[in-house]
């Protein structure tokens, strides 16, 4: 037997995001988001899919909370749709939208599940995008105002807060690589947006402190690990630059009050260093209570001149892959967590996203997703290794509770531990759901079973 056991006080949960599950895109006064616009522009999303209906969680939240209650989790991470609260991004509050989140939070609390709220999971109001979006510093202030309104509204009910989810995706994936909304391909735009996102995070934290909101606040960067192909310094340096794009670029400003010099050199070389104003770094680097870590995959990399922005190429050395074609690399999870501890100290950590895409379908009322179970076992083992190495892990939230709208991949990729039939919206608990339920109940699992 290979028993992997976790502390009794460990929090167990699952996570979702508003645009991916809620649907009701045009109901009860919700305004348009950039994802409404992007997904309805031909060629942007696989099969022309969009989030108009998604999992219809807006109407089925009680059913979904019961699924969570049976699962036995004690924390649920969800996001608030900014345009559901402020249809124009600023100005008048949409009370019906606000009421939905009160209903959801009340339902969670009545069923013994603690809400963890993400303020921004990518659905910027289109009205703000029309004024320049995250490139416009006015959006930073609009976000702080929106955050303040939500803090006031839910103070005492929600005690775990995340400002921004995956700022790398919001900036670089969406505005440099261009495969997410709004779909631009401009490096200088992306670096400026990355700075404005961190500034928005800092301003929201400042409002949280000023209001003396009960609870704790952090943010949730996405991370990857790059293992050097060899011990050559050029391979090591190339991998450090590639990882620095995800980790140091978004961690150093928050924890050290400055951008990493080795990354500024890269962006300077391309004429794309962000525009930083006096006082910005002081706002960004305010103390936070925890950091959320999202981890899915890692790779082996080596130096190759002009291969990409960082003179880095990834080398496929035959790792098994998920149905998203991402490497299954649990060792990278362990290494990422140790790197963060070594570089930024003993900050409390929640694993706010970790999971795998497997497109198994319902057969005779059952979804046999052994691949996902194996993935969870491997990554929870790496998590335990990190905990035993001194990383302050406070909780683990599986991505995702439900199969959902997977952004540019539409409904083609499934990350849920609960299957959703997107024609009927029927929920079917997968084998991974039952495995996770048992793990949550016991606080341990047998790696060999």
C-alpha positions in Angstrom: 0.0 0.0 0.0 1.1 3.5 -0.7 -1.1 5.7 1.5 -1.1 9.4 0.8 -2.6 11.2 3.9 -3.5 14.8 4.4 -4.0 16.9 7.5 -7.4 17.0 9.1 -7.7 20.8 8.7 -7.1 20.6 4.9 -9.8 22.3 2.9 -11.2 20.3 0.0 -13.1 21.9 -2.8 -14.0 22.4 -6.5 -13.9 25.4 -8.8 -15.8 27.0 -11.7 -16.1 30.3 -13.5 -19.2 32.4 -14.3 -19.0 32.6 -18.1 -18.2 28.9 -18.3 -21.2 27.6 -16.3 -23.9 30.2 -15.7 -25.5 30.8 -19.1 -28.5 33.2 -18.9 -26.3 35.6 -20.9 -29.1 37.9 -21.8 -31.3 37.5 -18.7 -32.1 39.8 -15.7 -30.2 42.8 -17.0 -26.8 41.2 -17.5 -24.6 43.3 -19.9 -22.4 41.9 -22.6 -18.8 40.7 -21.8 -15.8 40.5 -24.1 -16.5 36.7 -24.2 -20.0 37.2 -25.6 -18.5 39.3 -28.4 -15.5 37.1 -29.0 -17.4 33.8 -29.0 -19.9 35.2 -31.5 -17.3 36.3 -33.9 -16.9 33.6 -36.6 -13.6 31.6 -36.3 -12.8 32.4 -32.7 -14.3 29.5 -30.9 -14.5 25.8 -32.0 -17.8 24.9 -33.7 -19.0 28.5 -33.1 -19.9 27.7 -29.5 -20.7 30.4 -27.0 -21.7 30.7 -23.3 -25.3 31.8 -23.8 -26.5 28.6 -22.0 -23.4 26.8 -20.9 -24.4 24.6 -18.0 -27.4 26.8 -17.1 -26.1 27.0 -13.6 -27.9 30.4 -13.2 -31.1 28.4 -13.1 -29.7 25.1 -11.7 -27.5 26.4 -8.9 -29.5 24.6 -6.2 -29.0 21.3 -8.1 -25.2 22.0 -8.4 -24.9 22.9 -4.7 -26.5 19.5 -3.8 -24.0 17.8 -6.1 -21.3 19.6 -4.0 -22.9 18.6 -0.7 -22.9 15.0 -1.7 -19.3 15.3 -2.8 -18.5 16.4 0.7 -16.4 19.4 -0.1 -16.2 22.3 2.3 -15.2 25.1 -0.1 -16.5 26.1 -3.5 -14.6 28.6 -5.7 -16.9 30.5 -8.1 -16.5 33.8 -10.0 -18.8 36.8 -10.2 -19.7 38.1 -13.6 -18.8 41.7 -13.6 -21.3 42.6 -16.4 -24.0 40.9 -14.4 -23.4 43.5 -11.6 -22.5 46.5 -13.7 -23.9 45.9 -17.2 -21.9 49.0 -18.4 -18.9 48.2 -16.3 -19.5 51.2 -14.1 -22.5 53.2 -13.0 -25.8 51.7 -12.0 -25.9 48.4 -10.2 -28.1 45.6 -11.6 -29.9 44.4 -8.5 -31.2 41.2 -10.1 -27.6 40.1 -10.9 -26.6 40.9 -7.4 -29.5 38.8 -6.0 -28.4 35.8 -8.0 -25.1 35.7 -6.1 -26.8 36.3 -2.8 -29.0 33.3 -3.6 -26.0 31.2 -4.5 -23.9 32.1 -1.5 -26.9 31.6 0.9 -27.5 28.1 -0.6 -23.8 27.3 -0.2 -23.7 28.4 3.5 -27.0 26.6 4.3 -25.3 23.4 3.0 -22.1 23.8 4.9 -19.9 24.9 2.0 -17.7 28.0 2.3 -17.8 30.3 -0.7 -14.5 31.4 -2.2 -15.2 34.3 -4.6 -13.1 35.3 -7.7 -13.8 38.8 -8.7 -12.4 38.6 -12.2 -12.4 35.4 -14.3 -12.0 37.0 -17.7 -15.5 38.4 -18.5 -14.7 42.1 -18.8 -17.8 44.2 -19.6 -17.8 44.9 -23.3 -18.7 48.5 -22.6 -15.2 48.9 -20.9 -13.5 47.1 -23.8 -15.0 49.6 -26.1 -13.2 52.3 -24.1 -9.8 50.5 -24.4 -10.3 47.6 -22.0 -7.4 46.7 -19.7 -5.1 49.0 -21.8 -7.0 51.9 -20.4 -6.0 52.7 -16.8 -9.6 53.9 -16.1 -10.5 50.2 -16.2 -8.2 49.7 -13.2 -10.3 52.1 -11.2 -13.6 50.7 -12.5 -12.4 47.3 -11.2 -11.6 48.7 -7.8 -15.1 50.3 -7.7 -16.7 47.0 -8.7 -14.6 45.1 -6.1 -15.6 47.6 -3.4 -19.3 47.2 -4.1 -19.0 43.4 -3.9 -17.0 43.6 -0.7 -19.6 45.7 1.0 -22.4 43.6 -0.3 -21.0 40.2 0.9 -18.9 41.2 3.9 -19.5 38.5 6.6 -20.9 36.1 4.1 -17.9 35.5 1.8 -14.6 35.3 3.7 -12.2 34.1 1.0 -11.5 36.4 -1.9 -9.5 36.2 -5.1 -9.0 39.4 -7.1 -7.9 38.2 -10.5 -7.6 34.7 -12.0 -4.6 33.9 -14.3 -3.4 37.4 -15.2 -1.0 35.7 -17.7 -4.0 34.5 -19.7 -5.8 37.8 -19.5 -2.7 39.7 -20.8 -0.5 37.5 -22.9 -2.8 34.6 -24.1 -5.5 37.1 -24.9 -3.6 40.1 -26.2 -0.3 38.8 -27.5 -1.0 35.2 -28.6 -4.5 36.2 -29.3 -6.5 33.0 -28.8 -8.7 34.3 -26.0 -10.9 37.4 -25.9 -10.4 40.1 -27.0 -8.0 38.3 -29.4 -5.2 40.9 -30.1 -1.6 40.1 -31.0 0.5 42.9 -29.7 3.3 42.3 -27.2 3.5 45.9 -25.9 -0.3 45.9 -25.4 0.0 42.6 -23.5 2.8 43.8 -21.2 0.9 47.1 -20.4 -2.2 45.0 -19.7 -0.3 42.7 -17.4 0.8 45.7 -15.4 -2.7 47.2 -15.2 -4.1 43.8 -14.0 -1.6 43.8 -11.2 -2.4 47.4 -10.4 -6.1 46.5 -10.4 -5.3 43.6 -8.0 -3.5 46.0 -5.7 -6.2 48.6 -5.7 -8.8 46.0 -4.9 -6.7 44.7 -2.0 -6.4 48.4 -0.7 -10.2 48.8 -0.8 -10.5 45.4 1.0 -8.2 46.7 3.8 -9.8 50.1 4.0 -13.2 48.6 4.4 -11.9 46.2 7.0 -13.7 43.4 5.3 -13.8 40.2 7.3 -11.7 37.4 5.8 -8.7 36.9 3.6 -7.7 38.0 0.1 -5.2 36.9 -2.6 -4.9 36.3 -6.3 -4.6 33.2 -8.5 -1.8 33.1 -11.1 -1.3 30.2 -13.4 2.0 28.4 -13.3 3.9 25.9 -15.4 7.2 24.1 -14.9 10.0 24.0 -17.5 12.7 21.4 -16.9 16.0 22.1 -18.7 16.8 19.6 -21.4 20.4 19.5 -20.2 22.7 21.0 -17.6 23.9 23.6 -20.1 23.6 27.1 -18.8 21.9 28.2 -22.0 19.1 25.6 -21.5 18.7 26.5 -17.8 18.5 30.2 -18.7 16.0 29.6 -21.5 13.8 27.6 -19.2 14.1 30.3 -16.5 12.9 32.9 -18.9 10.0 30.7 -20.0 8.9 30.1 -16.5 9.6 33.7 -15.5 6.8 34.7 -17.9 4.3 32.9 -15.7 5.9 33.1 -12.3 8.4 35.9 -11.6 6.6 38.4 -13.9 3.4 38.1 -11.9 4.9 37.2 -8.4 7.8 39.6 -8.1 5.7 42.8 -8.3 3.3 41.5 -5.6 5.9 40.1 -3.2 9.0 42.1 -4.0 7.6 45.4 -5.3 9.5 45.2 -8.6 9.5 43.4 -11.9 12.3 40.8 -12.5 15.2 42.3 -14.3 15.8 39.3 -16.5 12.2 39.6 -17.8 12.4 43.3 -18.3 15.5 42.7 -20.5 13.5 40.4 -22.7 10.6 42.9 -23.1 13.0 45.8 -23.5 14.7 44.0 -26.4 11.3 43.8 -28.1 10.3 47.4 -27.3 7.6 46.2 -25.0 8.4 47.0 -21.4 5.3 48.2 -19.6 4.6 51.8 -18.8 4.9 52.2 -15.0 3.8 55.3 -13.2 5.1 56.7 -9.9 3.4 54.8 -7.0 2.3 51.9 -9.1 4.6 49.3 -7.5 3.6 50.4 -3.9 0.0 49.7 -4.8 0.7 46.4 -6.4 2.9 45.1 -3.6 0.5 45.4 -0.7 0.5 42.4 1.6 -1.9 39.6 0.6 -3.1 36.8 2.8 -2.6 33.8 0.5 -1.8 33.0 -3.1 -3.9 30.7 -5.3 -1.9 28.5 -7.5 -3.3 27.0 -10.8 -1.2 24.2 -12.2 -2.0 21.8 -15.1 1.2 20.9 -17.0 4.9 21.2 -17.6 7.5 20.5 -20.3 11.1 20.0 -21.0 12.7 23.0 -22.8 16.0 24.0 -24.3 17.7 27.0 -25.8 17.1 27.7 -29.5 17.8 31.1 -30.9 14.7 32.9 -32.2 12.5 29.9 -31.5 10.2 32.3 -29.6 10.2 35.4 -27.5 12.6 33.7 -25.0 14.9 31.7 -27.4 13.2 28.6 -26.0 11.8 25.5 -27.6 9.8 22.8 -25.8 10.9 19.3 -26.5 8.4 16.4 -26.5 10.2 13.5 -24.8 7.2 11.3 -24.7 5.2 12.2 -21.6 1.6 10.9 -21.5 -0.9 13.6 -22.4 -4.4 14.5 -21.5 -7.1 15.0 -24.2 -6.1 18.7 -24.3 -2.7 17.5 -25.5 -1.0 18.8 -22.4 1.8 16.8 -20.8 1.0 15.0 -17.6 3.8 16.3 -15.4 3.1 16.0 -11.7 6.8 16.4 -10.8 6.5 20.0 -12.1 3.7 20.7 -9.6 6.0 19.8 -6.7 8.8 21.8 -8.2 6.6 24.9 -8.8 5.4 24.9 -5.2 8.9 24.6 -3.9 10.1 27.4 -6.2 7.4 29.7 -4.9 8.2 28.9 -1.3 11.9 29.4 -1.8 11.6 32.7 -3.7 8.6 34.3 -1.9 8.6 32.8 1.6 6.0 30.9 3.6 2.9 32.4 2.2 -0.3 30.3 2.7 -1.3 28.5 -0.6 -4.6 27.3 -1.9 -4.5 25.2 -5.0 -7.3 27.0 -6.8 -7.2 25.0 -10.0 -5.8 21.6 -10.9 -7.3 19.0 -13.1 -7.3 17.3 -16.4 -9.2 17.2 -19.7 -10.6 13.7 -20.6 -13.5 13.6 -23.0 -15.1 10.3 -21.7 -18.8 10.1 -22.4 -21.7 8.5 -20.5 -22.1 4.7 -21.2 -24.9 2.9 -19.5 -25.3 5.7 -17.0 -21.6 5.8 -16.0 -18.6 7.8 -17.0 -15.4 5.8 -16.7 -12.7 8.5 -16.5 -9.8 6.5 -15.1 -7.3 8.9 -16.7 -8.6 11.8 -14.6 -8.4 9.7 -11.4 -4.8 8.8 -12.2 -4.0 12.5 -12.9 -5.6 13.5 -9.6 -3.7 10.8 -7.7 -0.4 11.8 -9.2 -0.9 15.5 -8.5 -2.2 15.1 -5.0 0.9 13.0 -4.3 3.1 15.8 -5.6 1.0 18.2 -3.4 1.7 16.0 -0.3 5.4 16.0 -1.1 5.3 19.8 -1.2 3.5 19.9 2.1 6.0 17.6 3.7 8.7 19.9 2.3 7.3 22.9 4.2 4.9 24.5 1.7 1.9 25.9 3.6 -0.9 24.3 1.6 -4.3 25.3 3.1 -6.6 23.7 0.6 -7.0 21.9 -2.8 -9.8 22.8 -5.3 -10.2 20.5 -8.2 -10.9 22.0 -11.7 -13.6 21.6 -12.5 -16.9 20.7 -10.8 -18.7 20.5 -14.1 -17.9 20.0 -17.8 -18.3 23.5 -19.2 -17.7 26.1 -21.9 -13.9 25.6 -22.3 -13.2 29.1 -23.8 -11.7 28.9 -27.3 -12.3 25.1 -27.3 -16.1 25.6 -26.8 -17.8 22.4 -25.5 -15.2 20.1 -27.1 -13.0 19.7 -24.0 -14.2 18.3 -20.7 -12.5 19.0 -17.4 -15.4 18.2 -15.0 -15.7 15.5 -12.4 -19.4 15.8 -13.3 -20.5 15.2 -16.9 -22.9 17.6 -18.5 -24.9 16.7 -21.6 -25.0 20.0 -23.4 -28.2 19.1 -25.2 -30.3 18.2 -22.2 -28.1 19.8 -19.4 -28.3 16.5 -17.4 -25.6 16.1 -14.8 -23.9 12.6 -14.4 -21.3 12.0 -11.7 -18.2 10.5 -13.2 -16.0 7.8 -11.6 -13.6 10.6 -10.7 -16.4 12.3 -8.7 -16.8 9.2 -6.6 -13.0 8.8 -6.2 -12.6 12.4 -5.1 -15.6 12.0 -2.7 -13.9 9.1 -1.0 -10.6 11.0 -0.8 -12.3 14.0 0.7 -14.2 11.9 3.3 -11.1 9.9 4.3 -8.5 12.6 4.0 -6.3 10.0 2.3 -6.0 7.6 -0.7 -4.0 4.6 -1.7 -1.9 5.4 -4.7 -2.0 1.8 -5.8 -5.8 1.4 -5.6 
